[in-house]
Amino acid sequence: MKVENVVLEKKYHDAVEHWRRHHFKDYQTLLDSWEKYFPKDEPFCLCAKLELGTPDVIHIGEQKGQPKRVNPDELTEDQAHHLLAIIKAQASTEFGSIQQHAGTVDRAHDDQDRAWVLRVMAEELRHGYQMLHLLLSKDWSHVSGGVTGPEMVEEILSMTTGNHVLDAFNLDYDSFMDNITFAAFIDRVGKYQLTMQKVCAYKPMADSMPPMLREEAFHLAAGVIPLRRFAERAAKGDPLAHLELVQHSINKWFARGLEMFGDERGGQKNISFGFKDLTNREAVNQYIEEVRKMIRDINTRFVRGRFPGYTPDKVESAIDELERTRGSHQGLAYEDLLYLPDPRFFRRKGEVAFQMVGVNGEPFTDADSYLSYLARHLNAGYVASRDMRLYAETLRKVVAGELTVE
């Protein structure tokens, strides 16, 4: 594994540093405590990292077997347009994630959880920096509509929560539970996107993926491990820990994560262009199964905490029984466990957009009844948010026939 570190031209590097001082005020605190929390890891580098020695031949699509492209003008116009949109959206998500985390990172349960999220934020900053490198190191003017690289950078760095490209990055956090659930669910989508793009026919993009993926693995851990610990606290009767808090956060983020893959019926263009190796539906189905296993793991920690004398096999048997009967086991009810909502629940994009479906797949026909249902299955802070109000207004118009889903 060999990686080339690249620093942007000074004026662009300084622009990112200026953005960081405004939106990521604890950055220096993280660097100062890096050795304490991450003694085995190399110091953080705000730079672009390009993997050396990746394949030179296109892996998939209509140009399979040809040399990978190293300049945008070697791509077809359609390819270049499409890839430019992917890079800009990726950059938006990285900087947007930092803005979200910053609002509640100080509400972490302990200093370690806080340090972990600060590291996630720093690595998201580096990933955004990586995408800016892709925009600035080559000339995209022939497909950018006359927008220059510096103008694209200015556009991306001026985005704030509410006007980022993807919906998941336009939701404010309500508590630190959002920080860790977001890492477990939304960063997991990021892992899928980066993995799919490792085959990218545009070599600078493909070379960017392996270093980002290695960092993304930590982001998932920064979500899953605190969720496990929270479940263990809840199992022991901690009055400040209850799995309903986790469930409401899952209900908030799972649907947005599914929508990050794009419409389930799409993705063929990415394959034909050689940019990704899975269709949207294939990636979504794999993601759902992976998240299902994660929830099972957290439930296992919870049940083990409730019944410390149980063997691992007996813990698994108890969960199987609860899921099969939806009843109770030694005073533990099925409703006490976490569950994965129906993939149609609370969707606003994709083939199931604005279908009124409950967490267990139950249908609704009345908008207000469905909104009341959502209010019981989401945390109060989110229910009171502007995003929820806009969803309610749109849903009512769709149900009344004043708007089409399209």
C-alpha positions in Angstrom: 0.0 0.0 0.0 1.6 3.2 -1.2 -0.2 6.6 -1.0 0.8 9.9 -2.5 -0.2 12.9 -0.3 -1.1 16.1 -2.3 -1.6 19.6 -0.9 -3.8 22.0 -2.8 -2.4 25.3 -4.2 -2.0 27.6 -1.2 -5.0 29.9 -1.9 -7.4 26.8 -2.0 -5.8 25.2 1.0 -6.2 28.4 2.9 -9.8 28.6 1.8 -10.5 25.2 3.3 -8.6 26.2 6.5 -10.8 29.4 6.7 -13.9 27.2 6.3 -12.6 24.9 9.0 -12.0 27.7 11.5 -15.6 28.8 11.0 -17.4 25.4 11.0 -15.0 23.1 13.0 -13.9 25.0 16.0 -12.6 21.9 17.9 -10.2 20.9 15.2 -7.1 21.9 17.1 -8.4 20.2 20.2 -8.5 17.0 18.3 -5.0 17.4 17.0 -3.7 18.2 20.5 -5.4 15.0 22.0 -4.7 12.7 19.0 -1.9 10.8 20.7 -4.1 10.2 23.7 -7.1 8.7 21.9 -5.4 7.3 18.7 -1.8 6.4 19.7 -1.5 3.7 17.1 -2.6 5.8 14.2 -0.5 8.1 12.1 -1.1 11.9 12.7 -3.9 13.5 10.7 -3.0 15.1 7.4 -5.3 17.7 5.7 -4.3 16.7 2.2 -5.5 14.6 -0.8 -4.4 11.0 -0.7 -4.0 9.0 -3.9 -3.5 5.3 -3.9 -0.6 4.2 -6.1 -0.6 1.0 -8.1 -4.4 0.7 -8.7 -5.6 -1.0 -11.9 -5.0 1.0 -15.1 -7.7 -0.8 -17.1 -11.5 -0.1 -17.0 -13.2 -2.9 -15.1 -16.8 -2.6 -16.2 -19.1 -1.0 -18.7 -19.1 -0.2 -22.4 -15.4 0.7 -22.4 -14.3 -2.4 -20.4 -10.7 -3.4 -21.1 -9.7 0.0 -22.3 -7.2 2.2 -20.4 -8.7 4.2 -17.5 -9.1 7.9 -18.3 -6.8 10.4 -16.5 -8.2 13.6 -17.8 -11.8 14.8 -18.0 -11.6 15.5 -21.8 -10.8 11.8 -22.3 -14.3 11.0 -21.1 -17.3 11.4 -23.3 -19.3 14.5 -22.7 -22.1 12.6 -21.0 -19.6 10.8 -18.8 -17.8 14.0 -17.8 -21.2 15.7 -17.0 -22.2 12.7 -14.9 -18.9 12.3 -13.0 -18.7 16.0 -12.3 -22.1 15.9 -10.6 -21.0 12.9 -8.6 -17.8 14.7 -7.4 -19.6 17.9 -6.5 -22.3 15.9 -4.6 -19.6 14.0 -2.7 -17.9 17.2 -1.7 -21.1 18.6 -0.5 -21.8 15.6 1.7 -18.4 15.8 3.4 -18.5 19.4 4.3 -22.3 19.1 5.2 -21.6 16.3 7.6 -19.2 18.4 9.6 -21.7 21.2 9.9 -24.3 18.7 11.3 -21.9 17.0 13.8 -20.7 20.4 15.1 -24.0 21.3 16.5 -24.2 18.4 19.1 -20.7 17.0 19.4 -20.3 18.6 22.8 -23.3 16.6 24.1 -21.4 13.4 23.9 -21.8 11.0 26.9 -18.1 10.9 27.5 -14.8 12.4 26.3 -13.9 9.3 24.2 -17.2 9.4 22.2 -16.6 13.1 21.6 -13.0 12.5 20.4 -14.2 9.8 18.1 -16.8 12.1 16.4 -14.2 14.9 16.2 -11.9 12.4 14.3 -14.9 11.6 12.0 -15.3 15.3 11.3 -11.6 15.8 10.6 -11.6 12.9 8.1 -14.8 14.2 6.5 -12.9 17.5 6.1 -10.1 15.5 4.4 -12.6 13.8 2.1 -14.1 17.1 1.1 -10.5 18.3 0.4 -10.0 15.2 -1.7 -13.0 16.1 -3.9 -11.8 19.7 -4.3 -8.5 18.3 -5.5 -10.3 16.3 -8.2 -12.1 19.5 -9.3 -9.0 21.7 -9.3 -6.3 19.4 -10.6 -7.9 19.0 -14.0 -9.9 21.2 -16.4 -13.6 20.5 -16.3 -14.6 23.7 -18.1 -15.9 21.9 -21.2 -18.7 20.3 -19.2 -19.2 22.8 -16.3 -21.3 25.3 -18.2 -18.4 27.8 -18.0 -18.1 27.5 -14.2 -14.4 27.4 -13.3 -12.8 25.2 -10.7 -12.4 28.1 -8.2 -16.0 29.0 -8.7 -17.1 25.4 -8.0 -14.9 25.4 -4.8 -16.6 28.7 -3.7 -20.0 27.2 -4.3 -19.3 24.1 -2.3 -17.7 25.9 0.6 -20.7 28.3 0.8 -23.2 25.6 1.3 -24.9 25.3 4.7 -27.3 22.8 6.3 -30.4 23.1 4.3 -28.9 23.6 0.8 -26.6 20.7 0.4 -27.1 18.3 -2.5 -28.5 15.3 -0.6 -31.4 15.4 1.9 -29.6 13.5 4.6 -27.1 16.4 5.0 -29.8 19.0 5.3 -31.2 17.7 8.6 -30.1 19.2 11.9 -29.1 17.0 14.7 -31.3 17.0 17.9 -28.9 15.3 20.3 -25.7 13.3 20.3 -27.8 10.2 19.5 -28.0 11.7 16.0 -24.2 11.9 15.8 -23.7 8.2 16.4 -26.8 6.9 14.5 -25.7 9.0 11.5 -22.3 7.4 11.6 -23.7 3.9 11.8 -26.3 4.4 9.0 -25.3 7.3 6.7 -21.6 6.7 6.8 -22.4 3.1 5.9 -24.0 4.4 2.7 -20.8 6.3 2.2 -18.9 3.1 2.5 -21.0 1.5 -0.2 -20.6 4.5 -2.6 -16.8 4.6 -2.1 -16.6 0.8 -2.6 -18.6 0.9 -5.8 -16.4 3.8 -7.1 -13.2 1.9 -6.6 -13.6 0.6 -10.2 -14.2 4.1 -11.6 -13.1 4.5 -15.2 -11.7 7.9 -14.3 -8.4 7.0 -12.6 -8.0 10.0 -10.2 -11.4 9.1 -8.8 -10.6 5.4 -8.4 -7.2 6.3 -6.8 -9.0 8.5 -4.3 -11.3 5.7 -3.0 -9.0 3.3 -1.1 -7.6 5.9 1.4 -11.1 7.3 2.0 -12.5 3.7 2.6 -9.9 3.0 5.2 -11.0 6.1 7.1 -14.7 5.4 6.5 -14.2 2.1 8.5 -13.5 4.2 11.6 -16.6 6.3 11.0 -18.8 3.2 11.1 -17.1 2.1 14.4 -17.7 5.6 15.8 -21.4 4.9 15.4 -21.8 1.2 16.1 -19.6 0.9 19.2 -21.3 3.8 21.1 -24.7 2.3 20.1 -23.6 -1.0 21.6 -22.5 0.6 24.8 -25.8 2.5 25.0 -27.7 -0.8 24.6 -25.7 -2.3 27.4 -26.4 0.6 29.7 -30.1 0.3 28.8 -30.1 -3.4 29.6 -28.7 -2.7 33.1 -31.5 -0.2 33.9 -29.7 3.1 33.4 -32.6 5.6 33.6 -30.8 7.8 31.0 -30.5 5.0 28.5 -33.5 3.6 26.7 -33.6 1.9 23.3 -36.6 3.9 22.2 -34.2 6.9 21.9 -32.1 4.8 19.5 -35.2 3.6 17.6 -36.5 7.0 17.0 -33.1 8.0 15.6 -33.0 5.0 13.3 -36.5 5.9 12.1 -35.2 9.4 11.3 -32.1 8.3 9.3 -32.8 5.0 7.7 -35.1 6.3 5.0 -32.7 9.2 4.2 -29.9 6.6 3.9 -31.8 4.5 1.4 -32.5 7.6 -0.7 -28.8 8.4 -0.9 -28.4 5.4 -3.3 -30.7 7.2 -5.8 -33.9 5.9 -7.2 -34.0 2.1 -6.9 -34.8 1.8 -10.6 -31.6 3.6 -11.6 -27.9 3.2 -11.7 -27.5 1.5 -15.0 -25.8 4.6 -16.4 -23.1 4.4 -13.7 -22.3 0.8 -14.8 -22.3 1.5 -18.5 -20.0 4.5 -17.9 -17.7 2.3 -15.8 -18.1 4.5 -12.7 -19.7 1.9 -10.3 -20.2 -1.8 -10.3 -23.7 -2.1 -8.8 -27.1 -0.8 -9.7 -28.9 1.3 -7.2 -31.3 -1.6 -6.3 -28.5 -4.1 -5.9 -26.6 -1.7 -3.5 -29.8 -0.9 -1.6 -30.6 -4.5 -1.0 -27.1 -5.3 0.2 -27.2 -2.2 2.5 -30.5 -3.3 4.0 -29.2 -6.7 4.9 -26.0 -5.2 6.4 -28.0 -2.8 8.5 -30.3 -5.6 9.6 -27.2 -7.6 10.9 -26.0 -4.5 12.7 -29.3 -4.1 14.5 -29.2 -7.8 15.4 -25.8 -7.3 16.9 -26.9 -4.3 19.1 -30.0 -6.3 20.2 -27.6 -9.2 21.1 -25.7 -6.8 23.4 -28.9 -5.7 25.0 -30.3 -9.2 25.7 -26.9 -10.3 27.0 -26.9 -7.4 29.4 -30.4 -8.3 30.6 -29.5 -12.0 31.1 -25.8 -12.0 31.9 -26.0 -15.8 32.7 -27.1 -16.7 29.2 -24.7 -18.4 26.8 -24.3 -16.8 23.4 -26.5 -19.6 21.9 -29.2 -18.9 24.5 -29.1 -15.2 23.7 -29.6 -15.9 20.0 -32.4 -18.3 20.8 -34.2 -15.7 22.9 -34.0 -13.1 20.1 -35.2 -15.6 17.6 -38.1 -16.4 19.8 -39.0 -12.8 20.3 -38.8 -12.0 16.6 -40.9 -15.1 15.7 -43.7 -14.7 18.3 -43.4 -10.9 18.8 -44.3 -11.8 22.4 -42.1 -11.8 25.5 -39.3 -13.7 27.1 -38.7 -13.7 30.8 -40.2 -10.3 31.1 -38.5 -8.9 28.0 -41.0 -7.8 25.3 -40.4 -7.8 21.6 -41.1 -4.1 21.6 -38.1 -3.6 23.9 -35.8 -4.6 21.0 -34.6 -2.5 18.1 -36.1 -3.2 14.6 -35.4 -2.1 11.1 -38.3 0.0 9.7 -40.0 -1.1 6.5 -37.9 0.3 3.5 -41.1 2.2 2.4 -41.4 4.0 5.7 -41.2 7.8 5.6 -39.8 8.0 2.1 -39.8 11.1 -0.1 -37.7 9.9 -3.0 -37.4 6.8 -5.1 -40.1 4.4 -6.4 -41.9 4.5 -3.0 -41.9 8.2 -2.5 -44.7 9.6 -0.4 -46.3 6.2 0.1 -47.8 6.3 3.6 -46.4 3.1 5.2 -45.7 2.4 8.8 -42.6 0.9 10.3 -44.1 -2.6 10.0 -45.4 -2.1 6.5 -49.0 -1.1 7.6 -50.7 1.2 5.1 -52.3 4.6 5.7 -54.8 6.5 3.6 -55.2 9.7 5.5 -52.3 12.2 5.6 -53.0 13.6 9.1 -53.4 10.1 10.5 -50.0 9.2 9.0 -48.4 12.4 10.3 -49.7 11.7 13.8 -48.2 8.2 13.5 -44.8 9.7 12.4 -44.9 12.0 15.4 -45.1 8.9 17.7 -42.2 7.2 16.0 -39.7 10.1 15.6 -38.1 12.2 18.3 -39.8 15.3 19.4 -37.0 17.7 18.3 -37.2 16.4 14.7 -41.0 16.4 14.7 -40.8 20.1 15.6 -38.3 20.9 12.8 -38.7 22.8 9.6 -37.8 19.7 7.6 -40.8 17.9 9.1 -43.1 20.8 8.4 -42.1 20.9 4.8 -42.6 17.1 4.5 -46.1 17.4 6.0 -47.0 20.2 3.6 -45.8 18.2 0.6 -47.5 15.0 1.7 -50.8 16.7 2.1 -50.6 18.2 -1.4 -49.6 14.8 -2.9 -52.5 13.0 -1.2 -55.0 15.8 -2.3 -53.8 15.5 -5.9 -52.3 19.0 -5.9 -48.9 17.6 -6.6 -47.7 14.5 -8.4 -45.1 12.4 -6.8 -42.8 13.2 -9.7 
